Amino acid sequence: MRAVVQRAGPSSVLVEGETVGKIKKGLVVFLGVGGDDEEKDCKYINDKIIGLRIFEDEEGKMNLSLKDVGGEILCISQFTLYGDCRKGRRPSFIAAAPPDNAARLYERLCEMLRGEGVGVATGTFQTYMQVEITNDGPVTILLDSEKGF
């Protein structure tokens, strides 16, 4: 499971011109589910997202977590995080999970995050979306449950 985590101000996701999810402050998470991913991968990503200390404290140091600042999460499913561009110019998505498994694990991660007491807004799975992000910093962190990076 891979996640791109961006510290963000006001952000939203639109489907067919309608806002389906939005946050005021917190994290925008783009989530890719791999073909071999399981519940343990959700747990790993959940724990990392909740524990990341990437918000500034009163001294300007990145020392506070999402919970510490009362932030929210906008979680967007993005299978293209498993795009393999090592050969040729068109990405291969063979390593991405099939839609039914990806949807199940995406929903499971969102459920886990909500269980942490954090507000979670989402996009619409397997739909063309437009994401508007106010990237704060910018601060962008890459997470991988296989610990590839």
C-alpha positions in Angstrom: 0.0 0.0 0.0 1.4 3.4 -0.9 0.3 6.8 0.2 1.3 10.3 -0.7 0.6 12.5 2.3 0.4 16.3 1.9 0.0 18.8 4.7 -2.8 21.0 3.6 -5.1 23.9 4.2 -8.5 24.1 2.7 -8.8 21.3 0.1 -11.7 19.5 -1.7 -12.5 16.9 -4.2 -15.1 17.3 -7.0 -17.0 14.7 -9.0 -18.9 16.0 -12.1 -18.5 19.6 -10.7 -20.0 18.7 -7.3 -18.0 18.8 -4.1 -18.1 15.3 -2.6 -15.4 15.9 0.2 -13.6 18.8 1.8 -11.4 19.7 4.7 -10.4 22.9 6.3 -6.9 21.9 7.6 -5.0 18.7 7.9 -3.8 16.1 5.4 -4.6 15.1 1.8 -3.8 11.4 1.4 -3.6 9.8 -2.0 -3.8 6.1 -1.5 -2.7 3.3 -3.9 -3.6 -0.3 -3.1 -1.3 -3.0 -4.4 -2.2 -6.5 -5.5 -0.8 -8.2 -2.5 -2.1 -5.8 0.1 -4.0 -7.0 3.2 -5.5 -5.5 6.4 -2.0 -5.4 7.9 -1.0 -2.8 5.2 -4.0 -0.7 6.2 -2.9 -0.8 9.8 0.7 0.2 8.9 -0.5 3.2 6.8 -3.1 4.2 9.4 -0.5 4.2 12.2 2.0 6.2 10.1 -0.6 8.8 9.1 -1.9 9.3 12.6 1.5 9.5 14.1 3.3 11.7 11.6 4.6 14.8 13.3 4.6 17.2 10.4 2.8 20.2 11.8 4.7 23.0 13.4 4.7 23.7 17.1 5.0 27.1 18.8 8.8 27.1 18.0 8.2 26.5 14.3 9.5 22.9 14.4 7.6 20.0 12.8 6.7 18.3 16.1 2.9 18.0 16.1 0.6 15.3 14.7 -2.8 15.6 13.0 -4.6 15.0 16.3 -2.5 17.6 18.1 -3.7 20.4 15.6 -7.3 19.1 15.3 -6.8 18.4 11.6 -8.9 16.4 9.2 -8.0 14.0 6.3 -9.1 14.1 2.7 -8.4 10.6 1.5 -8.4 9.9 -2.3 -8.0 6.5 -3.9 -5.4 6.7 -6.6 -4.4 3.4 -8.4 -1.8 5.3 -10.5 0.5 5.2 -7.5 1.3 1.7 -8.7 2.1 2.8 -12.2 5.4 1.3 -13.3 7.2 3.5 -15.8 10.6 1.7 -15.9 9.9 0.3 -19.4 8.6 2.4 -22.2 6.6 5.6 -21.8 3.2 4.3 -20.9 2.8 3.2 -17.3 1.8 -0.4 -16.5 -0.6 -0.8 -13.6 -0.3 -4.6 -13.3 0.9 -4.2 -9.6 -2.3 -2.4 -8.6 -5.0 -4.3 -6.8 -8.2 -5.3 -8.7 -11.0 -2.7 -8.1 -13.0 -4.9 -5.7 -10.1 -5.5 -3.4 -8.8 -2.0 -3.7 -12.2 -0.5 -2.8 -12.5 -2.8 0.2 -9.0 -1.9 1.6 -9.5 1.8 0.8 -12.7 1.8 2.8 -11.1 -0.1 5.6 -8.3 2.4 5.9 -10.8 5.3 6.0 -12.7 3.4 8.7 -9.5 2.9 10.7 -8.7 6.6 10.4 -12.2 7.6 11.6 -11.7 5.2 14.5 -8.8 7.3 15.6 -11.2 10.2 16.2 -10.2 12.1 13.1 -12.6 13.6 10.5 -12.2 11.8 7.2 -13.6 13.1 3.9 -13.3 11.0 0.7 -13.6 11.1 -3.0 -15.7 8.6 -5.0 -13.9 5.3 -5.7 -13.2 4.5 -9.4 -14.5 7.9 -10.6 -12.8 10.8 -12.4 -12.2 13.4 -9.7 -10.7 16.9 -9.5 -8.8 17.5 -6.4 -8.1 21.0 -5.2 -5.3 21.2 -2.6 -3.9 24.0 -0.7 -0.5 22.4 0.0 0.9 23.8 3.2 4.7 24.2 3.3 4.8 22.4 1.0 5.2 19.3 3.1 4.8 16.0 1.2 5.6 12.6 2.6 5.7 9.2 0.8 4.6 6.1 2.7 4.9 2.5 1.6 3.7 -0.5 3.7 6.4 -2.7 2.0 8.9 -0.1 3.3 10.3 0.4 -0.2 11.0 4.0 0.7 
